[in-house]
Amino acid sequence: MPISWGRLSAEAGPDCVRVHYDITFLEVVVFATFGAGFLAVMLCLPASDLGAMRYVFPIVAWAWLVGGNIALALGRFPAFIRKQGRGRHTRSVT
């Protein structure tokens, strides 16, 4: 999962439990930025004759990697949290 770290909190209500979370995607953004930067350098070498694609392709690759990973995580993470909470008995820790 592309989530670097996160914070979870839960509040018990009268008929449900509310879960709040903050997550960050720092590692995937850094990895994609370095990867797209390396790709841009390689495409700008004199041997490559790609015209404007040498500038467009790294940007599209970065957007695909970062946007795709974030979209997948934001779609799957809430379901993961709901699945972990179903059927579990809670206990209070003092």
N, C-alpha and C positions, 0 to 999 in steps of 0.2 A: 504494500500500500504506500502511496507517495506522501503520506502524512509524516512530517518531521517530528512533531510533538503536539501535545494537546493537553487540555485541562477539562475535566468532567466534574459536574456537580449535580446533585439530585435533591429535590425538595418533595417531601411527602405532602400530598393534598388530601382532601376528604375522600375522594374516590379514585385518585390516580397519583402517579409519581411523575413529576416534571423533571426532565433531564436537560441540562444546559451544557453546551460544550463550545470550546474555542480551540480551533486547530490551525496549524500553520504548514505551509508547503515550501519552506525555505530550501531544503535539500534538493528537491526536484527543480526549483527555479535556478539554483546555482549550477547544478549539473547540466541543465539544458542550455544555460547561458554559456558555459565553457564549451559545450559541444557545438553550439551554433557559431561561437567565435572561432573555434578551430576549423569548422567547415567553411566559414567565410574566408579565412586565411588560405586554406587549400584551394578554394575556388578562384581566388585572386592571383594565383601564381600565373606567370606568363604562358605556361603551356596550356592552360584552360581557356578556351574561346567560347564562352557562354553568353556574352553580351550582358543584358540586364538581369538574366537569371542568376548570375553570380551574387547579386545583391538581394534578390527576392527569395531565393531558395533557403538561405539560412534563417530569414525572418519567418517564413512559413514553417520550417522545421521546428523552430523554437515555439511558435504558437501551437503547433500540433502536439509537441511533447508536454508543454506546460498546461495548455488548455485541456487536452485530452485526459491527462492524469488528474487534474483538479476536478473535471466533470465526473469522471468515474468515481473518485473518492467521495465527492459530495453526494453522489447518487447512492453509493453503497454504505457509507458510514452510518447514516441514521438507521438503516435496516439492520446493520450489525449490532448497534446499541439496543434496538428493540428486541432482537433475537436473544441477546445475552440476558435481558431482563425477564423474559417470559419463563414462567415455571420455576423461578428461583424464589426460595424463601428468604426473607430478609431477617436480619437480626441486628440488634443495636449493640454497639460496642461502647463500653464505658471506660 
